[in-house]
Amino acid sequence: MADHSAADTPTRLDARQRSLRTLGQGLAIDVAVAVGTGATATLATLDGNDLLAGAAWVALAASVLKSGLTAVASYFARLKLPPADV
């Protein structure tokens, strides 16, 4: 297996760390919103079937996809505009 550590510049490492942090934050918000929305829908209808509806899964998948795309955008943005040296 090839050693790619030489290609990992400080900017690239920083970009990777920032994108993973952004992904984690986005997924945490997605889960919180999904749980809150699911609880609200369940309490409003007093019927648990809404939580398993296809539309709810599509909304959750779209939200998770959004988090992934945000993390990728964060990675490339950090590569393009690295932090200024202080």
Secondary structure by P-SEA (a helix, b strand, c coil): cccccccccaaaaaaaaaaaaaaaaaaaaaaaaaaaaaaaaaaacccccccccaaaaaaaaaaaaaaaaaaaaaaaaaaacccccc
